[in-house]
Amino acid sequence: MKGLIQKETLYRLKTVIKKLPGWSFIIAGVFWKFFVDIFFSSISSERIGAVHSSNDYYHIIIAVCFAPFIETAFFQFLPIELVERLSLKFFKKRLSVFAILISAILFGLSHSYNRLSIIATCISGLALSSTYVIFRYRKQSAGYGFFMTTLLHFIVNLIINVARLIFLN
């Protein structure tokens, strides 16, 4: 009985997620990033993210324009596609949750400014990886998943960097 309830609950959740409009994931992703940053900032004096001066416009251009595309390619698209293809080959089923976890860990490790940054970015990586998987299967297109994840990452980085410019000056 317990397994049946879990499967039914997961099926309902999957159905609801499939019906949500794409913009709702963008808004949720932005709020998620702010929540993670505020939560970790409140429990530690370590700074989350790279330390840059508020006048470092070069960093902002890289973080907003190029990083979302490159990081989506290397930390969502490639690991998730690779893990899912290998899992299909060896286990005859997709291991999407495992793929999301691997992707999030790699994303977190790539932001190794300090321990807090790794943890916070790993949690944000869960949101980005989940976004990739949800949109990939919504349209049965890795390109659509890639686009929506890159867009979410772009918007989050834009908001964070503009806020840093405003509040650090």
C-alpha positions in Angstrom: 0.0 0.0 0.0 2.8 2.4 0.9 4.5 2.0 -2.5 1.2 2.6 -4.3 0.7 5.8 -2.4 4.2 7.1 -3.2 3.8 6.2 -6.9 0.4 7.9 -7.0 1.7 11.0 -5.3 4.7 11.2 -7.6 2.5 10.8 -10.6 0.2 13.7 -9.4 3.3 15.8 -8.8 4.7 15.0 -12.2 1.3 15.9 -13.8 1.1 19.2 -12.0 4.7 20.1 -12.9 4.1 19.3 -16.6 1.2 21.8 -16.7 3.0 24.7 -15.1 4.0 27.5 -17.5 7.7 28.1 -18.1 7.7 31.5 -16.5 6.7 30.0 -13.2 10.0 28.1 -13.1 11.9 31.3 -13.8 10.2 33.1 -10.9 10.6 30.1 -8.6 14.3 29.8 -9.6 15.0 33.5 -8.8 13.2 33.2 -5.4 15.0 29.9 -4.7 18.4 31.5 -5.3 17.6 34.5 -3.0 16.3 32.1 -0.3 19.5 30.0 -0.5 21.8 33.0 -0.3 19.8 34.7 2.5 19.7 31.4 4.5 23.4 30.7 4.2 24.3 34.3 4.8 22.3 34.2 8.1 24.1 31.2 9.4 27.7 32.0 8.4 29.9 35.0 8.1 31.5 33.5 4.9 30.6 35.3 1.7 28.7 33.3 -0.9 30.1 33.6 -4.4 33.3 35.1 -5.8 34.7 38.2 -4.3 34.7 41.0 -6.9 34.7 44.7 -6.6 31.5 46.4 -7.3 33.1 48.1 -10.3 34.1 44.9 -11.9 31.9 45.2 -15.0 34.0 42.6 -16.9 32.9 40.0 -14.3 29.3 41.1 -14.6 29.4 40.6 -18.4 30.9 37.2 -18.0 28.6 36.1 -15.2 25.4 37.3 -17.0 26.1 36.7 -20.7 28.6 33.8 -21.0 28.4 31.8 -17.7 24.8 30.6 -18.0 25.4 29.2 -21.5 28.7 27.5 -20.6 27.7 26.3 -17.2 24.4 24.8 -18.6 26.4 23.0 -21.2 29.0 21.6 -18.8 27.0 21.1 -15.6 23.5 20.3 -16.7 23.3 19.2 -20.3 26.4 16.9 -20.5 26.2 15.2 -17.1 22.5 14.6 -17.2 22.5 13.3 -20.8 25.5 11.1 -20.1 24.1 9.6 -16.9 20.7 9.0 -18.4 22.1 7.4 -21.5 24.4 5.2 -19.4 21.6 4.3 -17.1 19.4 3.3 -20.0 22.2 1.2 -21.4 23.1 -0.6 -18.2 19.9 -0.5 -16.1 17.3 -0.3 -18.8 15.7 2.8 -17.2 16.5 6.5 -16.8 17.9 7.5 -13.5 16.9 11.2 -13.7 17.2 11.8 -9.9 20.7 10.4 -9.9 21.6 12.5 -12.9 20.2 15.6 -11.2 22.3 14.9 -8.1 25.5 14.3 -10.1 24.9 17.5 -12.1 24.2 19.6 -8.9 27.4 18.3 -7.2 29.5 19.1 -10.2 27.9 22.6 -10.4 28.6 23.2 -6.7 32.2 22.0 -6.9 32.8 24.3 -9.8 32.0 27.3 -7.5 34.6 26.4 -4.9 35.2 29.9 -3.5 34.7 28.5 0.0 32.8 25.7 1.7 29.6 27.8 1.9 29.6 28.6 -1.7 30.0 25.0 -2.7 27.0 24.0 -0.6 24.8 27.0 -1.6 25.7 26.5 -5.3 25.1 22.8 -5.1 21.6 23.5 -3.8 21.0 26.0 -6.6 22.4 23.4 -9.0 19.5 21.1 -7.9 17.1 23.8 -9.1 18.9 24.2 -12.4 19.3 20.5 -13.1 15.6 19.9 -12.2 14.7 22.7 -14.6 16.7 21.0 -17.3 15.1 17.6 -16.8 11.6 19.0 -16.5 11.7 21.0 -19.7 13.7 18.4 -21.6 10.9 15.9 -21.0 8.1 18.4 -21.4 8.9 18.9 -25.0 11.0 15.8 -25.5 13.8 18.1 -26.6 17.3 18.5 -24.9 17.4 21.9 -26.8 14.3 23.2 -25.0 15.7 22.0 -21.6 19.0 23.7 -22.4 17.3 26.9 -23.5 15.0 27.2 -20.4 17.8 26.3 -18.0 20.2 28.9 -19.6 17.4 31.5 -19.5 16.8 30.8 -15.8 20.5 31.0 -15.0 20.8 34.2 -17.1 18.0 35.9 -15.2 19.2 34.8 -11.8 22.8 36.0 -12.5 21.5 39.3 -14.0 19.4 40.1 -10.9 22.1 39.1 -8.4 24.8 41.1 -10.2 22.6 44.2 -10.6 21.6 44.0 -7.0 25.3 43.7 -6.0 26.1 46.8 -8.1 23.3 48.8 -6.5 23.9 47.7 -2.9 27.7 47.5 -2.9 28.1 51.1 -4.2 
